[in-house]
Amino acid sequence: MKYTTEDALKEINRRAKTIRRRHQRVVTNLLAASASFCLIALFCVIGVFSGSEVPVNQIEYGAFILPAGNGLYMVIAILGFVLGVCTTLLLQLYKRKKYRF
């Protein structure tokens, strides 16, 4: 079947959209898998550092998760979260402006 120029352009655009959609699905699946892995790793790290005993005299909600001496770990976790958010925003900015690495 012979395409006219207009039909050929429509077909190219349709195929390009399909390829972009497939690529976006792969990226979404990889990001979901990595986020799930990070969540499991976070729970494992909290479990290792919190110990197995729960002190009875803690009065603050959630204070049994991390002992008082682990404030540095919380600061590192918060900084890691902020760094992840900044990285995500920068990558979206570069993608939106069509910069290439």
C-alpha positions as CSV (number, residue, x, y, z in Angstrom):
1,M,0.0,0.0,0.0
2,K,1.4,3.4,-1.0
3,Y,1.2,6.2,1.6
4,T,0.7,9.8,0.8
5,T,3.0,12.2,2.5
6,E,0.3,13.1,5.0
7,D,-0.6,9.4,5.8
8,A,3.1,8.6,6.2
9,L,3.5,11.5,8.6
10,K,0.5,10.3,10.6
11,E,1.9,6.8,10.7
12,I,5.3,8.0,11.9
13,N,3.7,10.1,14.6
14,R,1.5,7.1,15.7
15,R,4.5,4.8,16.0
16,A,6.6,7.4,17.8
17,K,3.8,7.9,20.3
18,T,3.7,4.1,20.9
19,I,7.5,3.9,21.4
20,R,7.4,6.9,23.8
21,R,4.5,5.2,25.8
22,R,6.4,1.9,26.0
23,H,9.6,3.7,27.2
24,Q,7.6,5.7,29.8
25,R,6.1,2.4,31.0
26,V,9.6,0.9,31.4
27,V,10.8,3.9,33.3
28,T,7.8,3.9,35.6
29,N,8.3,0.2,36.4
30,L,11.9,0.7,37.2
31,L,11.2,3.7,39.4
32,A,8.5,1.8,41.2
33,A,10.8,-1.2,41.8
34,S,13.6,1.1,43.1
35,A,11.2,2.9,45.4
36,S,10.0,-0.4,46.8
37,F,13.6,-1.6,47.3
38,C,14.4,1.6,49.1
39,L,11.4,1.3,51.4
40,I,12.3,-2.3,52.3
41,A,15.9,-1.2,52.9
42,L,14.7,1.6,55.1
43,F,12.6,-0.7,57.2
44,C,15.6,-3.1,57.5
45,V,17.9,-0.3,58.6
46,I,15.4,1.0,61.2
47,G,15.0,-2.6,62.5
48,V,18.7,-3.0,62.9
49,F,19.3,0.3,64.6
50,S,16.3,0.2,66.9
51,G,17.1,-3.1,68.6
52,S,14.5,-5.6,69.6
53,E,13.5,-4.3,73.1
54,V,10.9,-1.6,73.6
55,P,11.6,0.7,76.5
56,V,8.6,1.2,78.8
57,N,9.4,4.7,80.0
58,Q,9.2,6.4,76.6
59,I,6.4,8.9,76.5
60,E,6.6,10.3,73.0
61,Y,4.8,8.6,70.2
62,G,7.3,6.7,68.0
63,A,10.2,7.2,70.4
64,F,10.7,3.5,70.7
65,I,11.7,3.2,67.0
66,L,15.1,4.9,67.5
67,P,16.9,5.3,70.8
68,A,18.0,8.8,71.9
69,G,21.6,8.4,70.7
70,N,20.7,7.9,67.1
71,G,19.9,11.5,66.2
72,L,22.7,11.6,63.6
73,Y,21.0,8.8,61.7
74,M,17.8,10.8,61.5
75,V,19.7,13.9,60.2
76,I,21.4,11.7,57.6
77,A,18.0,10.2,56.6
78,I,16.5,13.7,56.2
79,L,19.4,14.9,54.2
80,G,19.2,11.9,52.0
81,F,15.5,12.5,51.4
82,V,16.1,16.2,50.6
83,L,18.9,15.2,48.2
84,G,16.6,12.7,46.5
85,V,13.9,15.4,46.0
86,C,16.4,17.9,44.6
87,T,17.8,15.3,42.2
88,T,14.4,14.4,41.0
89,L,13.5,18.1,40.4
90,L,16.7,18.7,38.6
91,L,16.2,15.7,36.3
92,Q,12.7,16.8,35.5
93,L,14.0,20.3,34.7
94,Y,16.6,19.0,32.4
95,K,14.1,16.7,30.7
96,R,11.6,19.5,30.3
97,K,14.2,21.7,28.7
98,K,15.4,18.8,26.5
99,Y,19.0,18.9,27.8
100,R,21.0,15.8,27.1
101,F,23.6,14.5,29.5
